[in-house]
Amino acid sequence: MTRRKYREGEGLHKVLGVPALFSTAYGNVGSSIYYALGVVALSALGATPLVFVITGLLFVTTAWTYAEATAAMPEAGGASSFARRAFNEFASFGVGWGQMLVYTATTAISALFVPHYLSVFIPVLKEWPYNTIGGIVVALLLIVVNVIGIKEAASLNIVLALLDLATQVLIMVIALVLLLEPRILIEQIQWGVAPTWRQFLYGLAMGTVAYTGIETVSNMAEEAKSPGRDVPRAINYVIIVVLVVYIGMPLAALSVMKVGSNVVPVDATTGLTVPVKVVEGEPEGTWVLADDPAATVFVPVEASDGVHVIPAQEPTGKVESVDGVEVTRLYGTQLGSNYLEDPVLGMVRFMPDSVGWLRSVLAPWVGILAATILVIATNAGLIGVSRLTYSLGEHRQLPPVLGHVHPKRLTPYISIIVFGLAACVLMLPGSTELLADLYIFGSMISFTAAHLSVIVLRVREPDLERPWRAPLGIPWRGASLPLTAIVGALGTFAVWIVIVAYQSTSRYIAFGWIAIGLLMYVVYRRSRGYSLTRTVAKVVVRESMQADIDYDQILVPIVGSRITDEMVVLACQLAAEKGSSINALYVIEVPMNLPLDAPLAEERARADEVLQGAVTLANQFKIKMTPIVVTARSAGRAIVQEATERRSEVIILGVMKKRRIAERAFGSTTDYVIEHAPCEVIVNIVPPVGVYESEAKTPRRVGGPRGGWLSPDEGGGSGVRPPQGGEEAGGGPPAPPV
């Protein structure tokens, strides 16, 4: 059957069901655990499980907001599309440009963590600059893949998502069953000390990084079979699974890598701690104090002048005098220090000796699976950029150059390359915290805008069809305001404020990104004469114009005339572009006064000559051509029969424009093929001008004893009768081609 392949950057066809939507969303949200666990534990310490509970509740409100808005407005663009309808075009672009930062940061942080988990095989990949080099290589390879246009398989996503989920649950269950001690987990928390209130607040903000990625479902809504039904179902399934994993994993992690402390000296002059030398300990990847190998290091270490030390830093607790030396106690957990870059792998390495055999199996398995999931998440970031670029471009919010589609690959290669390279630049420092900050900065803009859009639309468009509504509505002036969206908006905006207030470097980068985007938007819209706030009507391309037609098997009947030779060239060009194969058919029509198995040596020699020339031409195009010679009473019937038996997807016929009026549209052979063909038929009508000199001057004998000599102008070819009703391709008479 003829293939219909939808082009990259064009409207998307509705083929995705709940499993595909769920697996894609979980692949993005669930992959965050591989870096979020360590990032949160670095600040929240023993309160890490509580952080994931609180941020998990915030995630529920956000997920329900996206479920309602996407079901009502199933359009690529997510929060940007919601803001367009609820507010105006300027707000929509601001949100969309923030989403661009999210996708760029997603690409960067996911790619950076691929070598971190592959360090289970090559330990040096965990260190800078090798981790950065590895991450950039991953991003560059995926840029090439996406520019070429190779798509990931939805079925593969489902399998990997399930394997990932099963592995996480297995690790979680083993740790909880063997090591869970609720009393110790509670005692690890010393409010105001470990963590400090500032650390806990920042940990809450960082905890939201684990739940980003739900935007993916919204951007895929146009591909869902039934957005109003399938999107909310997929999102609710993601909520259930994610909450179980993201609450269980921190409990398991803090059970195997408990909070501890190290006493370090303080420089009374600077007020900072004095660097303390450390050396490698056991298990692999941990550190101990150089002057006390029995003392495990719980806080982060850095390389300095060829040695590793606990770096100088501001004390987080009291400074006391011990034996005349000013000291302080630094709290930490190896989950957020030694295994900041690969926390799940750290959980495996800290499993008890009673399951040592499983530990040796799980370590490489987690390394490979985590790297694979993170590669998919990296690719999702690039795909998200292309889809969002398309959405912003069709609403005239971005300069056309960014949404330019490759003429052959039909992919938005400019946006993929630009934002992919931007992700590579962000990876250069090798800073996990920087990337997480940028990720959260952009995500909270999108989430807050989505919440506000849902609230505003409940008031402005109460009659908007909403196949699914967020629960817990509050009556207000005849409308029902969603409580979950109100709480979500307050929560996500508060997280954004914390990120802006606590981090200077990421703050400057993020605001610089927003400023560049807004400036570009204003300049572009003004140059085109568009309003900054009003929506420009987008050009709608009908679905029937959005698909390329690909033929795997092409059947082209030939007899060696000018017309059929041109059809062979046409077939070769089409096959070369689409990677198809050709069956070249030469039909020898046998007159009724001869048996079908009559020798017809001259005609068979002619057929071999013509087909050999066609195959030589096909070789020049580097395509596969199968020559076929058949004898039949009727060329039309033979063509239809061969097309049926060989499962041809298209028949290419050439006919000369008729010189006289006849009842048939083209000629008996062509008319018969069009009426009875089991596949599509391409008919090329050629003006009756010019013939090959050899054909014009050399008459050929056709048929048996009762046949005669015909010049090409009279329909020379294989057969016994002159043309009737016009000249056509597809075999000998009736009506052979010129």
N, C-alpha and C positions, 0 to 999 in steps of 0.2 A: 504494500500500500504506500502511496506517495507520502513522503514525510513533510510535515509543516514545522519548520524550526523558527521559533520566535526570536527576534533579534535582540541583542543586548541593547539596553537603553530605551527600548520601546515598551509599549504597554505589555503587561504581563498576563499570561493566561492562567485561568483558575484551575489549578491541579492539586493544590496542597490540602491535605486533610489534617485532622487533629494530631496523629502520630508525627507527621513531618513538622508541624508547627511546634509541638512540644519538644521534640528532639533538638530543633534548631535553637529554641529559646533556652532550654536547659544546657545545651552545649555552650552558650554564651554566658548565662548566669552561673552555671555550675563550674565552668572553667575558672571563675574568679577565686574559688577556694584555694587554688594552687599558689596564689600570691597573697590573697587577702588575709589568710590565717596568720602569717608571719608579721605582716604590716600592722595588724590590729594588736597582736600580742606584744609588739615592741613598745606600745604606749599603754595599753590597758592592763597588761600583766595578768594577774589572777582574775580580773573582772572581764576577761575576754569573752567567756560564755554569756555573761549578762549583756555585754555590748551587742553580741549577735542576736540575742533575744529582742532587745529594744529596736535595733535597726531592722530586724526581721518583721516586726509589727509595722514599721514605717514602709517596708517593702510591700506588705499586703495592701496598704492604702494606695500605694502607687500602682501596683499591678491591677487593682480594681478600677482605678481611674483610666488606665490604658485599655482595659477590657471594655468599659462603657464607650469611651471615645472612639476606639477603633471599630467596634461593632456598628456604631452609628455613622462613622466616616471612614470607610475602608480605603484609605488612600496612602500611597507611599509618602513618607515625609514625617510621620509620627507627630511629635509635639509641634513641629513647625506647621503642619497642616491644621492641627487643632487651633493654634494661635491665629492662623489666618482667618478662620471662620469666626472665632470669638472676638478678636480684636481688629487688627489690620495688617497690611502687608509689611510694614516696617517691623512690627513686633514679630511677625512670622519669620522674617529673615534673621533677626537677632537670635531667636531661638534656634533656627536652622544652622546658623554659623556656630553657635555653641555646640550643637550636635556634631558638627564637623570636627571640633576639638575632641569630642568624646571618641569618635571613630579613629581619629589619628592617635590618640593616647591608647585606645584599645589595641591598635596595631602594634604600637611601640612596646607596651608592657607585656603583651602576650608573646611577642617575638623575643623579647629579652629573657623571658623565663624558660624558653625552649632549651637553650644551652645549660641553664641552671639545673634542669632535671636530667639532661643528658650527661651531667657531670658524674652520675653514678658509674658511667663507663670511662669518662675522661675527666678526672677531678679538676684539671686546670680551667675547664669551661665555666667554673663557678667564680673565677676571679676576673677583675678588670685588668686589661682591656679585652680579654678573650671572650668574656660573656657578651660584651657590646659588639665585637666583631661577629660572633655567632648569630646574635639577634639581627644585625643588619643584613647578613647573608640570607637569613630566613625571609626577611621582609622583601629583599630584592628579588629573590626567586619567586615569591608570590606575586610581586608586581608584574613580572614577566608572564606568569601563568594567567593572571587576570587580563592583561593586555591582549594576550593571544585569544582568550575567551574560553578557556577550559573551565567547566563548572564542576563543583563538587557534587557528588551523588547524594540525593536525599536519603536513599536506603543506607548508604555508608554512615551518614550522620546519625541515623537512628541506632545502628549497631554500636557505634563508638559511644554514643550517649548512654546506652544501656550498660556497656562494659565499664564505662567510667563510674556510673552510679553504683554498680555492683561492687566495684573495687573500693570505693569510698565507704560503702556500708560495711564491707568485710573488715576493713581496717578499724572502723569505728566500733563495731561489735566486739572485736577481739580486745581492743584497749579498754572498753567499758566493762566487759565481763571479767577480765583478768586484773585490772588495775584501778577501777573506779572506787574512790573513797570520798563520798560526799563531804565528810567532816574536814578532810584535808583541803578539798577544793574551796570550802568556805573559809578556812583559816588562812589560805593563801592571800586573801584580800585584806589589806590594811588600809581602810579608807583614809585618804589625805596623805598617806605615806607611800603605799605601794598598791595601787597607783595614787599619785597626787590628783587633786581635783582637775588640774589643768591637763594632766595626762589622760584622765578618764574622759574628759570632754573631747579632747582631740581624738582619742580612741573611738568614741562614738561617731565622730565625723568620718574617720577612716573606715569604720565598719560598713558604711554605706557602699563602699567599693565592691563588697561581696555581692551586692544585689543589683548591680547595674547590668544591663543587657536585655531587660524586658522590652526595650524599645525595638528590638529585633522583630518581635511578633507584629508590632504595628507596621513596620516597613514591609512585611510580607503579606499584609492583609489583602492586597490586590491579587495575590496569587492563591488565596484561600478559596476552596470550593464554595463554602457558605460562611462568610466572615461573621455574620451576626450570631451564628451558632458555634462555629469551630474555634474562633479566636478566644472567646471567654472560657470555653472548656479547656483549651490548651493552657491558658494562663492560670486557671485554677489548679490544674494538675501540677504545673510548675511551682505554684505556691506551696502545695502540700509537700512535694518532694524536697524542695529547697529548704524549707523550714526544718524538716527532719534532719537533713544532712548538715545544715549550717548551725544547728544547735548541738547536735551530737558530736560533730567533729571537734569543735573547741573543747567540749568536755573531755573527749578522749585525748586530745593533744595535751591539755593541762594535767591529765592523769599520768602521762608518760614523761612529760617535760615540765616538772614543777617549778614554781617561782622560788628563786634563791637570792642571795645577796653576796656582795664582795665588799670588804672594807678596804678603802684606798686612802692614801694620804692627800692632804689639801695644802696647796701653796698659799700661805697666809698673805703673800704680797698681791697675787692676782685673784685670789678667791676661787681659783679653779683647782680641780683635782690634778694630782701629779700622774703623768703616764706610768703605767705599771706593765712590765714585761710579762708576756705569757708564752707558753709553748704548747704544742699539740698534745692532746690527751686522748682518752678512749671514752665512747666509741668514736669512729672516724668522723672528723669535722668538728670536734669539740676542743676546748682549750682548758689549760690549768695554769695556775700562777707559776712563774719560773722559779721563784724562791720557796714555793710550797706546793709541790706536785700533787699533794693530796687535796688541795683546794680547787674545786671546779669553778670555772668562770661562767657566770650567768649573764653578764652584760655584753654588749657588742664590742668587738675588737677591730683594730685597724692596722694596716701595714705601715710602718714608719722606719725609714732608713734601713730596710732589709730585715727588720724584726717586727713582730706583732705585739701590740700593746693595747691596754685599756686606755683609750684616748683621754686627753684632758677635757673636762666638761664642768658645767655648773652643778654643784651638789643639789640633789633633789630632796635631801633630808637634813637632819641636824648635823652640824659640825661639832665634834667633841674632841677633847684633848685626852690622849691615851699615852702615858709614859712620855709626856712632853711633846708629843707629835699630834698635830691637828689631823683628824681623820673624819671620814663620813662613810655612810653605808649606801651603796648603790644597789638597787633591786633590778632584777631582770629574770627572764626565762629563756632558755636556749631555743625555744620555739620562735622567739622574736630577735634572737641575736645570731647564734651559729647557723640556724636554719631559716633565717629570714628569707633567703632566696629560694628555698625548696622545703617548706614546712611539712608537706605531706610525706616527703621522703624522710624527713627527720623523725616523723612518727613511726615509720617502719623500722628505722635503725634503733629506736629506743624500745622496741617491743621486748618483752621479757625473754630470757634464755629458754624458758619452757617451750616456746614456739620458734626457736632459732631456725629450724628448717624452713618454716613459713617465711621468716624474715629474709632468708637468703633468696627465696623465690620472688617475694613481693617487691624487693628493692629494684631489680631490673625491670620488672613488670610495670611498677609505678613510674619509673623513669621513662619508659617507652610510651605508655598510655598518656601520661601527663604531657609529654612533648607533642604527641599527636593531637590531643585535644587543644593544646595551646596554638598549634599550627592552624587548626580549623578556626579558632577564635581570631587569630591574626588575619586569616583570609576573610572572615566575616566582617572585620573592620574595613578592609579594602572594598568588599562588596557593598557594605553600608555606605561608604563614601560615594560609590558610583550611583547607587539608587537615590541617595539624597541629592547629589548633583543633578541628576535627571529631574527630580521633583522641583528643585529650586530653579533650574534652567527653564522648564516649561512654564513657570510663572514669571519669567523675566526678572529673576532676582540675582542671577549671576551672569557675568559676561559670557557670551557664547563660546569663547575659546575654552573655558573650563569644562564645558559639557560636550566638546567636540567629539564626534564618534569616528573611529578609525574607518576609512573607506572600505577596507577588506575584512577586517576582523569584527567590525560593527560593535566595538566596545568603547566606552568613554575613557580612552587611554590617557588623555591629558589630566583629568582629575585623579585617576589612579596613580599616575606617575608623580604628580605634584604632591598629593597628600601622603603617598607612600614614602617619598623622600623626606617629607617633613617629619614623619615618624622616625626615620633613620637618624635625623638630626637630634630629635629628642632623646634617642638612646645613647648618644655619645657620652654623656657623663656617667652612664651606668647606674643612675640613681633610681631605686625602686620608689622611694617616697615622693620624689619629684613627679614621676609619671602617675602615681596614685593620686596626688593632689590635683593634677591637671584633669585626670579622669573624673574625679569627683566634682571639680569646679564646673565642667561642662554638663555633667549628668544632672547636677542639682538645678541648673538653669532649665534644662529640658523638663525635669520632673515637676518643678514648681510651676512652669508655664502650662504643663498638661493639667495639673490640678486646677489652676485658675481658669483654664479654658472650659473645663467641665462645669465648674461652678457658674461661670458667666453664661454658658449656653443653656443651663437649666433655667435661667431667668429670661434670657433673650429669646430662646427658641424652645419653649416648653413643649411644643407639639412635634418637635423633631423626632423622627422614628428612632427609637432606641431599643434594639433587640435584646439588650442586656443592660441593666442599671445597677450601679453600685448601691449596696444596702444602706440602711440607717439614714433615711432622708429627714430633713428638718423643714417643716412648713415655713415659708417666708414670702409674703405678698403674693400669694397665689401660686408660688413655685415650691418645689421640693429640693432644698439644697443638700447635697451629699455630705454627710458628716465626715466620711472617710477622706474625701477630697480636701475638706477644710483642715483637718488634722494633718493630712499629708503635705499640704502647701506650707503650713507653719513649720513642720518638721524639716522638710527639704530646704526651705529658705534659711532656717537656723543653721543647718549643716553648712550651707554655702557661706554664711557669715563667718563661721568658725574657720573654715579653710582659708578664707580671705584674710582673716585677722592673724592666724597663727603662722602662716608661711609667706615669707617675703619673695623668695626666688620664683616660686610657682605663681605667685600673685602677679608679679610683673609680666611674666610670660603670658599668662592667661588674659590679662587686660590688654596687653599688646595685641594678642590674637583678635580679640573682640574689636579693638579700635581699627585694625587693618581691614577687617571684614566690613564694618559699618562704613568706613571711608570708601571702600570699593563699591559698596551698594549705592551710596549717594551719588558718586561720580558716574557710575554706569546708568542709573535710572535718569539722572538729569540729562546725560548726553543723548539718551533716547527719547527724551520728552515725556517720560512716564512719571506719574505721581508717586511720591514716596510712600503713601499710605494706601492708595486704592489698588485693587487687584487688576492686573492686566489679563484679559480673557486669553486663555491658553488655546493653542491650536490642537484640535482633537483629530488624531489619526485613527481611522476606522480599524477595527480588529482585523478585518480581511486584508488590510494593507500592511500589517505588522509581522507577517510571517514569510520567511523564505521557503520556496518550494524546492525540495531536494528529491532527486530521482536516483535510486540505487541501480536499477536495471533499465536501460534504454534500448528500445528496438527501432532500428532504422532500416527500412527496406531500400535496396539500391539495385540499379541495373546498369550503372556506368554512364548515365546521361549527365548533362550539365546540372540539371536540377537535383538529381539524387546525390551527385558529388558534393554539391553545396550543402545538402542535408547532412552528409557525413561530417563535413567541417563543422556545421552547427552543433551536431551531436557531440563531437570531440571537445568543442569549446565548453559546452554545458557540463560534460562529464569531468573535464579537467578542473572546473571551478568547484564542483560539488563532490569530487572523489567517487564518481560513479563508474560503472562498466557498461559496455555497449555490446549488443548482439546485432551484427550486420547480416541482414537476410537478403538472399538473392533467390527469387522465385522463378523457376522455369515452368511456364504454363505449357502443358502438353495438350495438343488438339485431341478431339474426341476420336479421330480415326487412328490414334496411336495409343498403345498401352502406357500406363503410368511409368512402367519400368523400362521404357524405350531408351536406348543408349544416348541419343542426342549428344554425341561427342563434341560437336562444334559448340553447342550451347553450354555444355559443362566446362569446356575450355575457356569460353568467354566468361563464365561465372567465376572461375578460378582467377582469371586475370583481373577482373574488377575487384574481387574481394582481397586479393593480394595488395592491390594499390590502397585499398581502404585500411588494411592492417598496417601498412607502412606509414600511412598518415597518422594512425592512432599511436604508433610507437613514437612519433615525433612529439605528440602531446603527452607521452608517458602515461597512457591509460590502457586498460585492458580491453581488447576487442575480440569477440568470438565470431569467426566467419561461419555462416550457415547457408547451405544450398538445399533447397527442397524442390520437388516436382509436384505439381498440382494441376487440377483442371481450372481452378479459379485462384488468381493471385490474392484477391480480397479475403477469401476463406482461409487461404494458407497463412496470411499475415495474422488474422485473428486467432487461428489455432496455435501458432507459434507464440504469440503474446500470452495466451492462456497457459500453455504448458511451461513456459519459461518465467512466468510470473512477472512479466514486464510491467513497469510502472508508467511508462509513457511510450507512445509510438510517434515518431517524427516523420511526417509525410511532406513532400514537396509537389506542388502542382503548378502548371503554367496557366496563366490567366486565359480564360476561354476566348476563342476567336469567333465563336458562333453561339447562338442561343440553343440551348437544349433543355430537356426536362430535368436532367440531373443537375445538381449544384456544381459538382466538380467533374465527375466521371464515375463509372460504375465501381471501380476498385476503391477509390477514396470514399465514395458514398457508403459502400458496404462496410468498410473499416470503421468509419465514424459511427455508423448505426449499431454495429455489433461488437466493437472493441471492449475488452474487459478492463480497460484502464484509460488513462487520459490520452488524448491525441492532440499533437501540435501539427497544424497544417500551415505551411508557408506557401503563399501564392506569389509566384515569380512572373514578372512581365515577360511577354514573348519576344524578347530581343536577344539576338546573338546565340550561336551554338558553337560548340567546338568545331574547329576546321576539319578535324578528322571525321567527325560525325556527319558534317554537312556534305563531304565529298565522297564518302565511302559507304555505299549501300551494303547491307548485310542480308544473307539468306536466313529466313526464319521459317519455322514450321517444317512440315513434311512434304510429301510429293505434291499436295494440293496448295502448299503455301506459295508465296511469291517473294519478290525482292521489294523491300521498302527502304526508302531513304529515311534518315532521322527526322526530317520534317514531316514524314508521314507516320511517325510513331515507331521508328526502329527500336528494337529491344528484343526481349525474349518473348515469343508468342507467335501467333499465326494470323491475327486479324489486324487491320488498321485501327487506329483509335476511334472510339465512339464516345461522343458526349464530352469531349475535352481531353486534355493530356494530363497525366498524373504520375506520381511516383508510387512504387509499391509492387513492381513486377511487370510482366509482359501484358499484352492486350488481354481483356479489353482496356483501352485507354492507357497505354504505357506512357512513360515520361519522355520528354525530348532530351 
